[in-house]
Amino acid sequence: MTISALKEWAIVCKGLEEGRQTILLRKGGIMERKHGFELRHNDFYIFPTYEHQSKDLLQQEYADKFESILQGEHLNNLNTIYLYAKVIFITETFSREMVHDLRDFHIWNEKYINARMNYNPEKPLSIILLRVYRLNKALSVSLSPQQAGCRSWIDFQSLSTENFQDEIGKPVLSNDIFQKRQTQLMEAIDI
């Protein structure tokens, strides 16, 4: 069965799993430079990657967790997917000040924010609020050359034959906590 997933740093997946991170900031990968980031799906699996991760681009709490995340790097040419996300809200911005004000919604530091804003400056930065779910049973997928490179979206063949929708577990944040975070985000981006 073919499944679509959004590639994201493994350390960010940890932040999403723990409920510390509730947004993604996207401009697209190098292979998407011309058109910028495109939200192709409203719900998707999150594919942990180890490419381009850097400890010096993280807020201290997650910089301290960085080495332990590296230990999970692709064993036996397999990747483990354990998160599923639904897009709740998306907006675009060129406002560096607004993005800096969102530091409580993600694990990146100022150096990362500046790098994202400086990359492909003629394209806006997408701010995506996600409702994240932990899968009841993680998916193991074989890595392939088609999944490599700086692209946001990938398709893969799952090794499992089970119905994936049945594997989506509970959200990582309770309804009350998530609603509070969503309200805080809307206030921060002045919507």
VOZA-32972 format. One line per field, with one value per atom (N, C-alpha, C): x, y, z; residue number from 1; atom name. Coordinates in pm, whole numbers, plus 32768, in hexadecimal, padded with zeros to 4 digits. Layout:
residues N
east = (X,...)
north = (Y,...)
up = (Z,...)
nr = (NUM,...)
atom = (CA,...)
//
This chain:
residues 191
east = (8053,8000,8058,803B,8088,804E,80A6,8080,80D2,8094,80DB,8101,8174,81A3,81F0,81F2,8241,82C3,8332,83B4,83CC,83FD,841E,8491,84E5,8555,8524,8571,854D,8541,8594,858B,850A,84DB,845B,83E9,83F5,8391,8386,83F7,83F7,83A9,83C0,8377,82E2,82BE,8230,81F3,823C,820C,81F4,8249,823E,81DD,81A5,8146,8187,820A,8252,824A,824E,8246,81BB,8179,80F3,80EA,8155,8154,81CE,81C3,8235,8248,82C5,82E8,8328,82ED,831B,8329,8396,83A6,83BD,83D1,83ED,8480,849F,852A,8569,85E8,8632,85EB,85B4,8571,84EC,84C0,8442,8459,84D5,84FB,84A8,8493,844D,83BE,8376,82E9,82D0,832F,831C,82CE,82B2,826B,81DB,81A8,811D,80E1,8072,802C,7FDA,800E,7FCD,7F60,7F65,7F07,7EDB,7E5F,7E2E,7E45,7E67,7E92,7EF9,7F59,7FCC,801C,8070,80D1,814C,8195,820F,8286,82DC,834E,83CB,83FC,8473,84EF,8537,85B3,8626,869D,8716,876F,8745,8790,8781,87ED,87F0,87CC,87B3,879A,8818,8805,8878,8856,88A6,8891,8891,88E2,88EE,8878,8814,879B,8722,873C,86CF,86D1,865B,8652,8696,86CC,8724,86E7,8668,8627,8634,8627,862F,86BD,8711,879F,87D7,87A7,87D4,87A4,8739,8702,8739,8787,87B1,87FF,8860,88B5,8863,8803,87B2,875B,8730,86E0,8735,87B3,880C,881F,8810,8822,87B6,8745,86D9,86E3,8751,875E,8755,8702,86EA,873F,870A,874D,8720,877D,8760,8712,8731,86F2,865A,862B,859D,8587,8513,84EB,846A,845A,83E2,838E,8312,82B3,8253,8246,81F1,8190,8191,8137,80E2,806C,800D,7FDB,7FC3,7F9A,7F26,7ED6,7E6A,7E84,7E77,7E89,7E0C,7E1F,7DB1,7DA9,7E1D,7E22,7EA5,7EA2,7F1D,7F12,7F81,7F8A,8018,802C,80B0,80D6,8158,8186,8211,822B,82B2,82E6,8296,82B7,8317,8391,83F7,83D2,839F,8378,830C,82A7,823D,8274,82CA,8302,8355,83A2,83F0,8393,831D,82BE,827D,8295,8258,82B3,831B,837F,8344,82D2,8296,824C,8241,81F5,824E,82D2,8330,83B2,840E,848B,8506,84F5,8567,8590,860D,863D,8640,8670,8673,86CA,8737,878F,8743,86F4,86A5,863C,85F6,858E,85CA,863C,867D,86A4,86D7,86FD,8683,8613,8597,8564,8567,8536,8592,8614,8673,8674,864D,864B,85D9,85F8,8593,8538,8571,8528,84B0,84A8,8433,83B8,83C9,835A,8332,82B1,8287,82A5,82AA,82BA,822F,821A,819B,81A0,8139,8128,80B3,80CC,8067,804D,7FD3,7FAB,7F7D,7FB7,7F98,7F57,7EF9,7EC9,7F0F,7F64,7FBB,7F87,7F8F,7F61,7FD5,7FE1,8042,7FFC,803E,8004,7FFE,7F95,7F8C,7FFC,8021,808C,80E2,8162,81BD,81C7,81E1,81F3,8287,82B3,833C,833B,8391,8398,8428,8437,84BB,84E2,855F,8590,85B3,859D,85BD,85FC,8643,8681,861A,859F,8537,8510,852F,850C,8579,85ED,865F,864F,86A0,86A3,8648,8657,860F,8588,852D,84A2,8449,83D4,837B,8329,82F3,8295,82D4,82B6,82E3,8271,8279,821F,8274,823B,8285,8225,825F,8215,8225,81B7,81BE,81D4,821C,8230,81B8,815F,80E8,8073,8019,7FA2,7F24,7F36,7EC3,7E86,7E0B,7DC8,7E03,7E47,7E8F,7E32,7DBD,7D62,7D3E,7D3C,7D20,7D95,7E0B,7E83,7E97,7E47,7E57,7E20,7E78,7E53,7E1C,7E31,7E01,7E5C,7E25,7E7B,7EE0,7F54,7FBC,7F96,7F41,7F0E,7E79,7E4B,7DBC,7D73,7CF1,7CA1,7CAE,7CA8,7CB0,7D37,7DA1,7E27,7E3B,7E11,7E22,7DD1,7D57,7D03,7D45,7D80,7DC6,7E3C,7E8A,7EFE,7ECF,7E62,7E2F,7E05,7DC0,7D96,7E0F,7E75,7EEF,7F35,7F37,7F76,7F2A,7EA7,7E58,7E6E,7E7C,7E98,7F24,7F85,800E,801D,7FCE,7FD7,7F6D,7F25,7EC3,7E53,7E18,7DA2,7D2B)
north = (7F8B,8000,807C,80DE,8159,81C1,8201,8263,82E1,8356,83D5,8405,8445,8478,84F9,8549,85C4,85A5,85C8,85B3,8620,85F8,8659,8622,867B,8651,85F6,8591,8535,857E,85E1,862B,867C,86AD,86F4,8692,8619,85B2,859A,859C,858D,85FF,8679,86ED,86E3,86B2,869E,8632,85C6,8556,8580,85D5,8601,8675,86A7,8715,879C,87A2,8821,8871,882C,886E,8853,88BE,88B0,88EE,892F,8969,893A,8942,8932,89B6,89D5,8A4A,8A16,8A33,89F8,8A5E,8A4D,8A94,8A30,89B4,894E,892F,88B9,8890,88C8,88AB,88DB,88B2,883A,880A,8852,88A0,88EA,8981,89A9,8A37,8A8E,8A63,8AB5,8AD5,8A71,8A83,8A9A,8A79,8A85,8A0F,8A14,89A7,89A3,892A,8915,88AE,88D2,8875,8817,87A0,8741,86EF,86E3,868F,86D6,86C0,86F9,869D,8621,85C5,8569,853F,84F7,84B6,845A,841F,847A,8475,84C5,8467,847D,8428,8465,842A,8462,8459,84C8,84C9,84F2,84D1,84F3,854F,8571,85CB,865A,86A3,8733,8759,86F8,871B,875A,87BC,87FD,8829,87FF,881E,88B4,88FE,898D,89DD,8999,89DC,89C5,898A,8964,89B4,89C8,8A00,899E,89D2,8983,88FF,88FF,8885,8812,8831,87C8,87B5,8818,8805,879B,879C,8738,86AB,869E,861B,85EA,863E,8624,85A2,858B,8512,8492,8490,8418,83FD,8466,8456,8418,843F,840A,8373,833D,82AE,825C,829A,8253,8258,828E,82A2,821E,821A,81AF,8130,80D3,8054,7FF1,7FA6,7F40,7F77,7FF4,8034,803E,8049,805B,80DD,8115,818B,8167,81A2,8189,8207,81F9,8268,824E,82B0,829D,8311,8374,83E7,83FE,8430,8454,84E0,8533,85BC,85E8,8640,8681,8717,8758,87E8,882C,8882,88CD,8959,8990,8A1A,8A2E,8A7E,8AA4,8B36,8B7B,8C05,8C19,8C85,8CA7,8D32,8D47,8DC9,8DE8,8E69,8E9C,8EE2,8EE7,8F32,8EE3,8F0F,8ED2,8EE4,8F59,8F76,8F16,8EFD,8EA2,8E14,8DE8,8D61,8D56,8DBC,8DBB,8DB2,8DEC,8DE9,8D60,8D02,8C7C,8C16,8C41,8BE5,8B82,8BA2,8B44,8AD1,8AD5,8A6F,8A0D,8A1C,89C3,89B9,8964,894B,898D,89D6,8A14,8A94,8ABD,8B38,8BAB,8C1E,8C97,8C83,8C3A,8C21,8BD6,8B73,8B28,8B83,8BD2,8C2A,8C8A,8CC5,8D20,8CDA,8C60,8C13,8BF5,8BCE,8BB1,8C2F,8C9F,8D1B,8D4B,8D33,8D5F,8D04,8C86,8C28,8C4B,8C55,8C6E,8CE3,8D5A,8DC9,8DFD,8DDB,8E07,8DB0,8D44,8CEA,8CFE,8CF8,8D06,8C87,8C97,8C26,8BF3,8B71,8B35,8B10,8B36,8B12,8AB2,8A37,89CE,899B,89AD,8976,88E7,888A,87FC,87C5,876A,8714,8690,8669,85F5,857F,850A,848C,8429,83DE,8370,82F4,82AB,8231,81C5,8175,8104,80A1,8094,8039,8081,8090,80D6,808B,80D6,809D,8094,8023,8014,801F,8075,8086,8077,8039,802C,80B1,80D9,8154,813D,81A4,819A,821D,8219,8294,8302,82DC,833D,8391,8361,83AA,840A,83FF,8454,84DF,8538,85BE,861F,869B,8709,871F,86CC,86D7,86C4,8701,86F9,8679,8653,85E2,8569,84F6,8478,8413,83B3,8340,82C6,8268,81EE,8179,8104,8089,8059,8042,8010,7F79,7F48,7EB8,7E74,7EC5,7E90,7E8B,7E2F,7E26,7E4E,7E81,7EA6,7F28,7F42,7FBF,802C,808C,80F1,814D,816A,81C1,8184,8100,80BE,80CB,80EC,80F4,817E,81E0,8266,8268,8289,8288,830D,8328,83A3,8418,8491,8506,8513,854C,8559,85C2,8621,8684,866F,8681,8677,86E5,86D5,873A,87C3,87C8,8847,888C,8841,887B,88A7,8855,887B,88F9,8900,8977,89F5,89E9,8A5A,8A85,8A23,8A42,8A82,8A51,8A89,8B1C,8B37,8BC0,8C1B,8BE9,8C38,8C55,8BF2,8C06,8C70,8C68,8CC9,8D56,8D63,8DE6,8E15,8DB9,8DDC,8E09,8DCC,8DF5,8E5B,8E88,8EF6,8ED6,8E5F,8E38,8E28)
up = (8000,8000,8000,7FA9,7FA1,8001,804A,80AF,8098,80AF,80A6,8131,8138,81B8,81A2,8209,820C,8255,8217,8258,82BE,8332,839B,83EE,8422,8476,84E6,8504,8570,85F6,860F,868D,8692,8621,861D,8635,85FE,861A,86B0,86F6,8787,87C9,879A,87CE,87B2,873C,871A,8773,8785,87D7,8867,889A,8924,8936,88C7,88CF,88E1,88E4,88F3,8871,8800,877E,8744,8719,86DE,8654,8628,85A1,8553,84D0,8477,842E,840F,83C1,8341,82CF,8251,81E2,8194,8115,80A4,80C6,8061,805C,8026,8019,7F9C,7F8A,7F15,7E94,7E91,7E19,7E01,7E63,7E57,7E51,7E3F,7E47,7DE9,7D70,7D0D,7D37,7D6A,7D8B,7E1F,7E73,7F02,7F39,7FBB,7FFD,7FCF,7FBA,7F95,7FF5,8031,8089,8032,801A,7FC0,8002,8085,80CD,814C,8176,81F3,826A,8250,82B8,827C,82CE,8299,830A,82E5,8341,8343,83B0,83BB,83B6,8355,8337,8378,83E5,8427,83CF,83C5,8378,83D2,83A6,83EF,839E,8325,82CE,8300,8300,831D,83AB,8403,848F,84C9,851E,855C,85E9,8645,86D2,86EA,869E,86B5,867E,8646,8614,866E,86E4,873F,87C0,87F8,887E,88DE,894C,89A2,89D0,89F6,8A27,89C3,8943,88DD,88A9,88B6,8898,88F6,8974,89D6,89B4,8967,8941,88BB,8879,87EF,87DF,8834,8827,8835,8890,88A1,8827,87E1,8767,86F8,86F0,8688,8694,870B,871F,86D9,86B8,8675,85DE,85AB,851B,84D0,846E,840D,8421,846A,847E,8412,83DB,8377,82FF,82DA,8266,8276,82F1,830E,8359,8346,8393,83DC,8451,84A1,84A6,847D,8480,84F3,854A,85BF,85D6,857A,858A,850D,8526,84BE,84E2,847D,849B,8442,847A,842F,8433,83C0,83B7,83ED,844E,848A,844D,842E,83FE,83B4,834A,8304,82DB,82E7,82B7,8283,823B,8207,8236,8246,8273,823E,8233,821B,8298,8303,837C,83D6,83D7,842C,84C0,84E3,856D,859D,854A,8571,8587,852F,853B,85BB,85DB,8658,86D2,86C9,8738,874D,86F3,86FB,873F,8781,87BB,881F,885D,88BD,8878,87F4,87AB,875F,876E,8728,8777,8747,878F,874F,86E1,869E,86E4,86D1,870E,86A8,86D5,8680,8604,8612,859F,8531,8558,84F7,84B6,8507,84D2,846C,848C,842F,83AD,83B9,8342,82EC,8329,82DF,8298,82DE,82A2,8232,823D,81D8,815D,816E,80FF,809F,8020,7FB9,7FE4,7FFB,803A,7FEA,7F6B,7F1C,7F34,7F7E,7FA0,8032,8050,80DC,812A,81AC,8207,822B,821E,8246,82D9,8322,83AF,83B4,83E0,83DC,8469,8498,851A,8504,8550,8542,85C0,85AC,8618,8601,865E,864C,869D,865F,869C,869C,8706,870B,86D6,867E,8648,86B4,86B1,870E,86F5,8677,8650,85E8,8606,85AB,8526,84BD,8437,8417,83E4,83B5,831E,82EA,8259,822A,81B7,817B,813C,8152,8117,8086,8033,7FA6,7F77,7F07,7ED2,7EB3,7E93,7E74,7EEE,7F66,7FE0,800A,7FCD,7FF2,7FB6,7FE4,7FAD,7FF4,7FCF,8011,7FD0,7FF2,7FC6,803F,803D,80B0,80B3,8040,803A,7FF9,8031,7FF5,7FF8,7FA0,7FA1,7FC0,8005,8024,802A,8021,802F,80BE,8101,8189,8187,81E8,81F5,8235,826C,82B0,824E,8263,820E,825A,82D3,8325,82F5,831D,82FF,8356,8319,8366,83B4,8381,83CA,8452,845C,84DB,853C,850B,855D,859B,8574,85AA,8638,8694,8721,8750,87CD,880B,87E6,87EA,87D4,8847,8828,888D,88F7,88D4,8933,8948,89C1,89DC,898F,8980,893A,897C,89FF,8A47,8A31,8A3F,8A2E,899F,8940,88B4,8894,88C4,88AB,88E2,8958,8995,893E,890F,88B8,8836,87FE,8781,8796,8803,8822,8833,887A,888E,8809,87B0,872D,86DD,86DA,868F,86C4,8746,8781,8758,8758,8735,86A4,864B,85BE,859A,8601,85F3,8592,85A6,8556,85B0)
nr = (1,1,1,2,2,2,3,3,3,4,4,4,5,5,5,6,6,6,7,7,7,8,8,8,9,9,9,10,10,10,11,11,11,12,12,12,13,13,13,14,14,14,15,15,15,16,16,16,17,17,17,18,18,18,19,19,19,20,20,20,21,21,21,22,22,22,23,23,23,24,24,24,25,25,25,26,26,26,27,27,27,28,28,28,29,29,29,30,30,30,31,31,31,32,32,32,33,33,33,34,34,34,35,35,35,36,36,36,37,37,37,38,38,38,39,39,39,40,40,40,41,41,41,42,42,42,43,43,43,44,44,44,45,45,45,46,46,46,47,47,47,48,48,48,49,49,49,50,50,50,51,51,51,52,52,52,53,53,53,54,54,54,55,55,55,56,56,56,57,57,57,58,58,58,59,59,59,60,60,60,61,61,61,62,62,62,63,63,63,64,64,64,65,65,65,66,66,66,67,67,67,68,68,68,69,69,69,70,70,70,71,71,71,72,72,72,73,73,73,74,74,74,75,75,75,76,76,76,77,77,77,78,78,78,79,79,79,80,80,80,81,81,81,82,82,82,83,83,83,84,84,84,85,85,85,86,86,86,87,87,87,88,88,88,89,89,89,90,90,90,91,91,91,92,92,92,93,93,93,94,94,94,95,95,95,96,96,96,97,97,97,98,98,98,99,99,99,100,100,100,101,101,101,102,102,102,103,103,103,104,104,104,105,105,105,106,106,106,107,107,107,108,108,108,109,109,109,110,110,110,111,111,111,112,112,112,113,113,113,114,114,114,115,115,115,116,116,116,117,117,117,118,118,118,119,119,119,120,120,120,121,121,121,122,122,122,123,123,123,124,124,124,125,125,125,126,126,126,127,127,127,128,128,128,129,129,129,130,130,130,131,131,131,132,132,132,133,133,133,134,134,134,135,135,135,136,136,136,137,137,137,138,138,138,139,139,139,140,140,140,141,141,141,142,142,142,143,143,143,144,144,144,145,145,145,146,146,146,147,147,147,148,148,148,149,149,149,150,150,150,151,151,151,152,152,152,153,153,153,154,154,154,155,155,155,156,156,156,157,157,157,158,158,158,159,159,159,160,160,160,161,161,161,162,162,162,163,163,163,164,164,164,165,165,165,166,166,166,167,167,167,168,168,168,169,169,169,170,170,170,171,171,171,172,172,172,173,173,173,174,174,174,175,175,175,176,176,176,177,177,177,178,178,178,179,179,179,180,180,180,181,181,181,182,182,182,183,183,183,184,184,184,185,185,185,186,186,186,187,187,187,188,188,188,189,189,189,190,190,190,191,191,191)
atom = (N,CA,C,N,CA,C,N,CA,C,N,CA,C,N,CA,C,N,CA,C,N,CA,C,N,CA,C,N,CA,C,N,CA,C,N,CA,C,N,CA,C,N,CA,C,N,CA,C,N,CA,C,N,CA,C,N,CA,C,N,CA,C,N,CA,C,N,CA,C,N,CA,C,N,CA,C,N,CA,C,N,CA,C,N,CA,C,N,CA,C,N,CA,C,N,CA,C,N,CA,C,N,CA,C,N,CA,C,N,CA,C,N,CA,C,N,CA,C,N,CA,C,N,CA,C,N,CA,C,N,CA,C,N,CA,C,N,CA,C,N,CA,C,N,CA,C,N,CA,C,N,CA,C,N,CA,C,N,CA,C,N,CA,C,N,CA,C,N,CA,C,N,CA,C,N,CA,C,N,CA,C,N,CA,C,N,CA,C,N,CA,C,N,CA,C,N,CA,C,N,CA,C,N,CA,C,N,CA,C,N,CA,C,N,CA,C,N,CA,C,N,CA,C,N,CA,C,N,CA,C,N,CA,C,N,CA,C,N,CA,C,N,CA,C,N,CA,C,N,CA,C,N,CA,C,N,CA,C,N,CA,C,N,CA,C,N,CA,C,N,CA,C,N,CA,C,N,CA,C,N,CA,C,N,CA,C,N,CA,C,N,CA,C,N,CA,C,N,CA,C,N,CA,C,N,CA,C,N,CA,C,N,CA,C,N,CA,C,N,CA,C,N,CA,C,N,CA,C,N,CA,C,N,CA,C,N,CA,C,N,CA,C,N,CA,C,N,CA,C,N,CA,C,N,CA,C,N,CA,C,N,CA,C,N,CA,C,N,CA,C,N,CA,C,N,CA,C,N,CA,C,N,CA,C,N,CA,C,N,CA,C,N,CA,C,N,CA,C,N,CA,C,N,CA,C,N,CA,C,N,CA,C,N,CA,C,N,CA,C,N,CA,C,N,CA,C,N,CA,C,N,CA,C,N,CA,C,N,CA,C,N,CA,C,N,CA,C,N,CA,C,N,CA,C,N,CA,C,N,CA,C,N,CA,C,N,CA,C,N,CA,C,N,CA,C,N,CA,C,N,CA,C,N,CA,C,N,CA,C,N,CA,C,N,CA,C,N,CA,C,N,CA,C,N,CA,C,N,CA,C,N,CA,C,N,CA,C,N,CA,C,N,CA,C,N,CA,C,N,CA,C,N,CA,C,N,CA,C,N,CA,C,N,CA,C,N,CA,C,N,CA,C,N,CA,C,N,CA,C,N,CA,C,N,CA,C,N,CA,C,N,CA,C,N,CA,C,N,CA,C,N,CA,C,N,CA,C,N,CA,C,N,CA,C,N,CA,C,N,CA,C,N,CA,C,N,CA,C,N,CA,C,N,CA,C,N,CA,C,N,CA,C,N,CA,C,N,CA,C,N,CA,C,N,CA,C,N,CA,C,N,CA,C,N,CA,C,N,CA,C,N,CA,C,N,CA,C,N,CA,C,N,CA,C,N,CA,C)
//
